[in-house]
Each structure stands twice: as C-alpha cells, then as structure tokens.
C-alpha cells in the first residue's frame, strides 16, 4: 500500500489490479484508515485518468450486491446531486417522477462536509427507515415505484467506508473520488439511466463552471463505459437552495412544495431535473412535455400522495404530511437582523451550510450524531431589498453555545449593495455525450 501511495503521489496511474487490491484490502481491514487517507489526499492533488476512474468505480461497485430490477415493470431512472446547501430536491423529485410512471430506485447518502444529506433529512421523520431489507425495497418499488434508502452492508460497501473517511479528511472535492463514489452506489441500484445535478459555486464542492463541467463529463463518461444512459445539469449553489437549511426544516419545505407551495428556485430545479429523467426514460419527446406532466402531478396532489406512501412503506406515520408537530423541533430561535438598508448581493451558501454544521446539524467526526432540529431559515434572498432592522435569517438552535459559534460567520455571509445586481442563473448548462 505504501508503494501505491508513492506511485500516485508521483502522478502514476493505478492499474485495475492495484485498485482491486485497495478496495478488497480496505474491506477486509487489512489497510488502515491512515493509509487510505494518504492515498485519497494523493488522488485529490494528482488526480486520476478516465480509465482509472472507471476501473475504481467498477471495483467499488463489485464490492457489494447489484440489485436486479428486471421483474419490476417500467423504466428505472434516478437522479443524484453532488451536494448542496438546502438541497432537499430528492424528497420532492423522487415521488414526483414516480407519480409520472417512472420507477425511481434511489440510493442516497448522508451529509458530507458542509452539505446536508438526503438520508439525514428523511431520518428526521420519526420512524423513517433508510436501511431496508432488499426484498422489502424491491416490493416497495413494485407497488409504489419509489424508495429512498442508504447503503446497506450489501450495497457498495467500499463506498460506504470511503465516503465516511473522505468526509473527515479534507478529500471530498476530488473529481475521480466523487465520480466513483456516486456511480458505485448508483449503478448498484440497477437503474437504466441517471441524471446528475452537478452543483457549482460558493456552497458546492466544484467552485467553477470548468470544474463542474469536468465532473459532469467524468460521471457521464464512466456511466456510458459501464453501459448506462446519463446526462447532467450544472446548477448554481451561490446561495442556499430554497429558504430552509437543516434537516427538519428542509423536510417541512419539501412537503410544502409537494402541496403546491415552496420557493420558486426549488420548484424550478425540481421540475427541470424531473423532466430530464422523463426524457431519459423515453416517456416524453422533449423537456417541455415533461414539465407539463410534472406540473400537473404537483397540482393534482399525486406527487404528495406518492410521498405519503413512501413514508408509510418506510416505517413512519404518513400523517406527518399534515401535522408538522410530529417532527422534532429546536428549543430556541434567534433572529439575525439587517445592519442597514440595501439589496442582498451575497448570501454565501458555504457559510450558511457551515453554520448549520456547527449548530449540530452536520458531522465534525465519523461518530457524531446529528441534531435534526437545528437549522437556518433564510428570510431574505439574493436580489431582495431589506431595510435596517428587518429579519435576514432565523437561527434554530438548542443552546447558547451553539449560537455563539455561528453568529460571526453568518454576519460575513451576507453583503448588501445600493444597486440591485443580476442574480446568477440557476441552471447554467446541460451536459450530455
């Protein structure tokens, strides 16, 4: 293993056999965490070529079970986001697309770095099970066409190990490691195609469009080489997506959106990604037709009904949809007010995500338990006018020490200007081969 670390440190290319040695040795406990961390750091700085990335993806995929979905009727398409602040799209998108007749077998992850995780959000619903026996998951997909679960010991176990270690070793933002991580669990679902939401900006792991484009091509190329259809949207993460950041708060906002409410940016992105999924499935001829179908499903409440069914199938009380009191609540709320008049020219998604993590809504270590109740509501958004003394944000917390950790960072996250500046476009590019 030391030789392989040295090889990668010198920009060498690891063979398929060497990558297999790393994956199998890690799962057997023969390679210690500190050596894996050193290898990940070498990969972060020296990169991997496309062949290496695809081989690593295959080895991580083959480390566990691959679901067989042939017995389930219908096209199977999934979506994956590279991680954003306030990104609760999956909670809305999965039942929405399922209500339009496409099966969505979604394997999701936990919070990574300053970004939230779909599983952490869903687990803030009391009783919601994200670890299901495979036969139950397959039965659920057959009956309601949607399920969101985490990686069990059977599915992509190498990724589960690597993902947790990257989170606490500063090696999250590596295109080859992100590609292999995403695809090893996505391909294990057995879906036929994938739409990737590749975030770019202050609150994303990809800071520039060029980086996001490189990751998009890496994901699509590896998918194609392994025989799957794929496309990607590059989307903005300069400010949080929607108004709510924090697990319980984001569940509420997702349900509000399924009920026909919700912030415009969250609705727009969800619909665009959903239309791409329908297009990839071949159930619509173009994006415009997909958008019309999905908007109708939202308006008629069919997507909300499918969410209720998913909650019930995964062990929780579906009445949570109509009674938010069933969700855990933070004890305290503090209002951050504007120091002056002006247009909001900056609302730094990274600082907001970091603040929620420091409040207890994210992990500082592998063993840390997340507090689902803490979070931030962005009362005002970029481009909006605010007067001195008006509320900028509401911070939900459980003790004063938590609050004191985040005030300075949140103050620096917001900038005001006298002139209204142009907002960054939400969807920047579509990438396909």
ZAMIFI-522400 format. One record per residue (C-alpha): x, y, z. Coordinates in steps of 0.05 Angstrom, whole numbers, padded with zeros to 5 digits, always signed. Example, Ala and Ser with C-alpha at 12.3 -4.5 7.8 and 13.67 -1.06 7.14 Angstrom:
<pts>
+00246-00090+00156/+00273-00021+00143/
</pts>
This chain:
<pts>
+00000+00000+00000/+00058+00047+00015/+00084+00036-00055/+00016+00052-00085/+00012+00116-00045/+00081+00135-00071/+00062+00117-00142/+00001+00161-00141/+00039+00217-00106/+00086+00216-00166/+00026+00220-00214/+00029+00147-00232/-00032+00111-00259/-00060+00055-00216/-00078-00009-00253/-00145-00046-00246/-00108-00099-00205/-00078-00047-00158/-00146-00014-00149/-00177-00082-00134/-00123-00094-00081/-00140-00027-00048/-00215-00039-00048/-00213-00111-00024/-00158-00098+00027/-00197-00040+00056/-00260-00082+00065/-00220-00138+00098/-00190-00088+00147/-00120-00101+00121/-00108-00028+00101/-00112+00022+00159/-00151+00087+00153/-00089+00130+00155/-00061+00097+00092/-00128+00104+00057/-00130+00177+00077/-00060+00187+00049/-00080+00155-00016/-00143+00197-00021/-00102+00260-00010/-00053+00239-00065/-00112+00227-00112/-00141+00294-00093/-00078+00330-00114/-00053+00286-00171/-00120+00263-00200/-00138+00201-00240/-00147+00190-00314/-00214+00167-00341/-00192+00094-00345/-00171+00094-00272/-00236+00128-00251/-00278+00077-00288/-00238+00019-00260/-00244+00046-00189/-00319+00054-00200/-00324-00019-00223/-00284-00045-00164/-00326-00006-00114/-00390-00028-00149/-00368-00101-00148/-00351-00097-00074/-00425-00110-00060/-00492-00132-00087/-00523-00103-00150/-00599-00101-00149/-00637-00138-00203/-00697-00096-00224/-00718-00133-00287/-00780-00161-00253/-00806-00091-00237/-00845-00062-00296/-00828+00006-00323/-00766+00047-00337/-00719+00058-00278/-00684+00125-00275/-00650+00161-00217/-00620+00228-00201/-00561+00247-00159/-00537+00314-00133/-00464+00327-00119/-00483+00362-00055/-00511+00430-00038/-00536+00473+00019/-00611+00469+00028/-00616+00416-00027/-00679+00377-00010/-00696+00363-00083/-00694+00287-00077/-00751+00288-00026/-00796+00322-00077/-00768+00295-00142/-00769+00220-00127/-00844+00215-00111/-00860+00266-00166/-00826+00227-00221/-00854+00162-00194/-00924+00192-00199/-00910+00203-00273/-00897+00129-00284/-00821+00123-00279/-00792+00078-00225/-00742+00115-00180/-00697+00068-00140/-00657+00119-00102/-00595+00102-00061/-00575+00165-00023/-00520+00188+00024/-00511+00226+00088/-00485+00296+00099/-00416+00308+00071/-00374+00368+00093/-00417+00430+00098/-00473+00400+00056/-00534+00362+00080/-00552+00290+00065/-00618+00262+00040/-00617+00205+00090/-00606+00252+00148/-00665+00294+00126/-00712+00234+00119/-00690+00205+00186/-00714+00269+00220/-00783+00240+00207/-00795+00196+00268/-00793+00123+00250/-00770+00132+00178/-00724+00074+00159/-00669+00086+00109/-00640+00017+00118/-00687-00034+00089/-00680-00108+00071/-00671-00114-00004/-00734-00157-00013/-00775-00102+00022/-00744-00048-00022/-00759-00087-00085/-00831-00099-00063/-00838-00025-00048/-00813-00007-00117/-00862-00055-00148/-00921-00026-00110/-00908+00049-00109/-00849+00059-00157/-00805+00097-00109/-00759+00086-00049/-00701+00124-00018/-00652+00082+00022/-00580+00084+00044/-00522+00038+00031/-00532-00026+00069/-00474-00073+00081/-00495-00109+00017/-00493-00048-00030/-00427-00014-00048/-00394-00027+00020/-00328+00002-00005/-00362+00068-00019/-00394+00069+00049/-00325+00062+00081/-00291+00111+00034/-00347+00163+00038/-00345+00168+00113/-00269+00174+00114/-00267+00228+00060/-00316+00270+00100/-00267+00279+00157/-00200+00281+00119/-00209+00340+00072/-00213+00296+00010/-00285+00308-00011/-00271+00353-00071/-00236+00303-00117/-00269+00291-00185/-00246+00217-00191/-00267+00201-00119/-00334+00237-00127/-00347+00200-00192/-00330+00131-00164/-00370+00145-00100/-00433+00168-00136/-00432+00115-00191/-00414+00055-00148/-00478+00063-00108/-00520+00089-00165/-00501+00032-00211/-00516-00017-00155/-00589+00005-00158/-00597-00029-00225/-00628+00032-00258/-00623+00043-00333/-00603+00116-00332/-00582+00174-00288/-00590+00249-00286/-00535+00285-00247/-00545+00353-00213/-00474+00380-00211/-00471+00440-00164/-00424+00498-00175/-00408+00559-00133/-00392+00580-00062/-00434+00526-00030/-00412+00470-00076/-00351+00425-00079/-00340+00449-00150/-00324+00524-00146/-00320+00539-00220/-00361+00520-00281/-00299+00489-00311/-00293+00442-00251/-00367+00426-00254/-00362+00412-00328/-00303+00365-00316/-00342+00327-00263/-00403+00323-00308/-00363+00293-00365/-00328+00245-00316/-00395+00220-00290/-00427+00213-00358/-00366+00181-00390/-00358+00129-00335/-00433+00114-00338/-00430+00105-00413/-00370+00059-00408/-00409+00015-00360/-00469+00015-00405/-00516+00066-00374/-00551+00128-00403/-00535+00194-00368/-00540+00269-00372/-00523+00326-00325/-00546+00395-00307/-00496+00445-00278/-00534+00486-00227/-00517+00545-00183/-00500+00539-00109/-00481+00611-00093/-00538+00617-00043/-00577+00561-00008/-00630+00526-00049/-00697+00546-00022/-00705+00582+00044/-00692+00526+00095/-00626+00494+00114/-00627+00439+00167/-00658+00370+00167/-00727+00380+00199/-00735+00449+00167/-00719+00420+00098/-00769+00364+00106/-00823+00416+00121/-00803+00457+00060/-00803+00395+00016/-00874+00376+00039/-00897+00448+00029/-00871+00444-00043/-00908+00378-00055/-00971+00413-00030/-00963+00466-00085/-00923+00518-00046/-00848+00524-00038/-00795+00573-00063/-00791+00586-00138/-00718+00564-00145/-00732+00497-00111/-00793+00485-00155/-00756+00505-00219/-00697+00459-00207/-00740+00400-00185/-00783+00405-00248/-00724+00412-00295/-00688+00351-00265/-00753+00312-00267/-00765+00329-00340/-00694+00306-00356/-00710+00240-00321/-00773+00231-00362/-00735+00247-00425/-00681+00196-00408/-00735+00144-00395/-00764+00157-00463/-00834+00173-00436/-00834+00244-00465/-00809+00272-00531/-00780+00336-00502/-00768+00375-00438/-00829+00419-00448/-00876+00358-00448/-00841+00332-00386/-00850+00398-00349/-00925+00399-00365/-00935+00328-00339/-00897+00341-00274/-00932+00408-00261/-00999+00373-00268/-00978+00318-00219/-00959+00371-00168/-01023+00410-00177/-01067+00348-00171/-01032+00324-00108/-01009+00259-00139/-00936+00271-00121/-00956+00286-00048/-00997+00222-00045/-00936+00183-00070/-00893+00215-00016/-00944+00194+00037/-00940+00123+00011/-00864+00124+00013/-00865+00148+00085/-00914+00092+00104/-00874+00038+00068/-00811+00060+00103/-00838+00055+00173/-00862+00125+00191/-00931+00156+00202/-00955+00189+00138/-00997+00237+00180/-00932+00277+00188/-00950+00307+00120/-01009+00343+00151/-00983+00353+00222/-00913+00381+00227/-00917+00376+00303/-00896+00303+00294/-00828+00328+00272/-00775+00344+00325/-00768+00418+00340/-00710+00462+00364/-00719+00494+00432/-00695+00564+00414/-00699+00614+00357/-00656+00676+00345/-00668+00729+00293/-00609+00759+00255/-00628+00829+00232/-00600+00872+00177/-00549+00925+00198/-00571+00973+00142/-00615+00983+00081/-00596+00952+00015/-00604+00897-00036/-00576+00829-00016/-00518+00819-00064/-00488+00759-00029/-00516+00702+00013/-00458+00655+00019/-00484+00583+00016/-00419+00556+00044/-00422+00598+00107/-00495+00581+00118/-00481+00506+00110/-00421+00511+00156/-00464+00547+00208/-00516+00491+00208/-00460+00440+00216/-00432+00479+00275/-00502+00482+00306/-00501+00406+00307/-00536+00393+00241/-00474+00363+00209/-00416+00319+00228/-00348+00340+00255/-00327+00267+00265/-00348+00198+00240/-00384+00182+00305/-00421+00247+00315/-00497+00243+00320/-00534+00296+00281/-00585+00342+00314/-00643+00343+00264/-00677+00403+00296/-00625+00457+00285/-00622+00499+00223/-00629+00567+00189/-00686+00599+00152/-00662+00650+00100/-00719+00700+00106/-00689+00745+00053/-00654+00721-00011/-00605+00748-00061/-00633+00806-00102/-00685+00825-00049/-00687+00893-00015/-00682+00895+00060/-00689+00952+00109/-00646+00963+00170/-00673+00921+00228/-00712+00873+00185/-00701+00798+00195/-00647+00768+00150/-00646+00698+00179/-00678+00658+00234/-00630+00611+00270/-00659+00550+00305/-00615+00522+00360/-00616+00485+00426/-00564+00521+00470/-00529+00588+00471/-00460+00558+00460/-00484+00533+00392/-00510+00601+00374/-00446+00637+00393/-00406+00592+00345/-00443+00616+00284/-00461+00690+00291/-00396+00718+00263/-00395+00671+00204/-00467+00686+00186/-00455+00760+00191/-00399+00754+00139/-00443+00711+00095/-00487+00769+00076/-00468+00831+00036/-00513+00889+00017/-00508+00938-00041/-00546+01001-00061/-00558+00975-00131/-00594+00910-00148/-00544+00863-00180/-00562+00809-00232/-00576+00741-00200/-00534+00681-00221/-00573+00635-00267/-00600+00574-00231/-00587+00525-00287/-00522+00540-00324/-00512+00483-00373/-00537+00415-00395/-00482+00364-00408/-00491+00301-00449/-00448+00257-00494/
</pts>
